[in-house]
Structure formats: structure tokens, C-alpha cells
Amino acid sequence: MPLSASYLRARRRSRTWREGESGGIVGKTRIKKGASLKSEAELALMREAGRIVAEVLALVETRAKPGVSTLALDRLAEDHLRGRGAIPSFKGYRGFPATLCTSINEEIVHGIPSATRILREGDLVKVDCGAILQGWQGDAAVTLMVGSARNGAAQLVSDTRAALDRGIAAALAGGHVSDIGDAIERFATARGYGVVREYCGHGIGRDLHEEPAVPNYGPRGQGPRLRPGMVVCIEPMLNAGSGETAQLADGWTVRTADGKLSAHFEHTVAVTDRGPRVLTLP
């Protein structure tokens, strides 16, 4: 969950990665300083939180049909999450009012579930969910097609999921954080997509947003070193048009500036000596 712009300073990040940059504000995401390396026992707890997030996203996918409201999906998610002994990460976080972020079509992230937002045939709905279990966080997102896809949506969804896979594969111990974004950006721009720069991935642990910031662009070989025990949320946000964004009057929902479709996928990933380990799988 990239943080809402309503709580951040009104400035843009420079177009290049600055060596060693972490913490503070990157684009429109605030990152808490002081992240720690996680032990195997702590990673096991984060895996359980991530498993619950994966369950919620799978459940929501089965119910995201034409005629269903995003509020109904949110209630379904919260009931399942609490039934598993977890707490919603997002609800109440800096004032966010729901368990899920549900963003439709040209909306990128941070959409607020509502009884009046009814899914329609052909919609793209981005569903972002976080869970806290025994004090540890898990965070993941998917983009779902409601009914039959249209206007190139299926390809956008497939390519954004593939961009996430590229980013995860680049999360290697001894590399740099910017290697992740470089892999995402190269894949996305080669296919003509706009990469969202004003929101980014992040470290995660006991706090939802920790160091390091994980932008979805390069160049590679810059920023903090990736070390075993680091846990990051990798979350490409790709637009069918430009990467520019605008925020709605609710202070949360972010949309594409040109009104074109957007897709978003996210996993919580641990950096290990044996390669990246995804913690938000079923």
C-alpha cells in the first residue's frame, strides 16, 4: 500500500535515483526510518501474515462479479481476516477507512470501498490488502478482471504481473534496491507502458512502511544494498498511457492523469542467501 499523497509534502522526486537514498519521502510515499533485518523466526511469522493476505485476495477474486459493490468485498475481506486472528493493516492507518483498497479502471491505488461503487462487466479492479498477525505485517495486491476484459485490459494485467515477477527475480542479496525497479522499468517501457513514479514499494516488518523505499524504476546499481533478512513490498503500477497521476477529492484515490487504464500487483518478498522468498503466496 503506497501512502496517500494527502499526508505528504507536495514535491516530486527527481528523475534519477540518488545513491544511498532511503527513509523520508520518495515521490509521494513516506517511509519510516529504522528498518531491521528479520530473523528466520520473524520471517516465519511474516509468512503466516502473508498467507492470510493471500487467502483474502483469493476469496475476493471469487466474489468480484458484476453487480457486487466494493464495500461488500471489503466486508468479506475483513470478516475472513479477523476470523483468522489477524488485524487489518490499512483500516485506520493515517485515517484510511477500510480493510481493502479497491481501485477501478483508471484508478491506480488507494480507492475507498463504497456501497455505491458497483462492479460492472469489463471493469478492472485493483485490490490491495494488508494483515497484521502477532505484530507482523503482510501486504499484497492483485488486479482482477470483472467478466470479460476489454480495451487491451487483459494484456495490461498480464504484463503488470510479469513486471512484478521481473522485480522479484532482481531482489538478490548483494545487489541494490534500484535493481528491482530497473528490472520493472525496462520490462514495462519496452512494452509502451507508463511507470508510476509518485508512489512506490517499501520495506515492511512490524510497520507497514519501513526502509528502504522501492521505486519501480532504475537505474540499477544504486541505492541501499539488498541484505539477507530484508523484507520489501515490490509493487509495480503500470498505466496504459503516461505514468502521471492525479488525486481525487477524497484525499486518497489516485488515478491516471490521462484517464487511461492502470494495473497494480504486489508481493511481500524476503531477501535471502538462497534468493528471493515470496511471503504472500497461499
Buried (B, 14 or more C-beta within 10 A) or exposed (E): BBBBBEEBEEEEBEEEBEEEBBBEBBBBBBBBEEBBEBEEEBBEBBBBBBBBBBBBBEBBBEEBEEEBBBBBBBBBBBEBBEEBEBBBBBBEBEEBBBBBBBBBBBBBBBBBBBEEBBBBEBBBBBBBBBBBBEEBBBBBBBBBBBEEBEEEBEBBBEBBBBBBBBBBEBBBBEBBBBBBBBBBBBBBBEBEBBBBBBBBBBBBBBBBBBBBBBBBBBBBEBBBEBEEBBBBBBBBBBBBBBBEBBBEEEBBBBBBBBEBBBBBBBBBBBBBEEEBBBBBEE
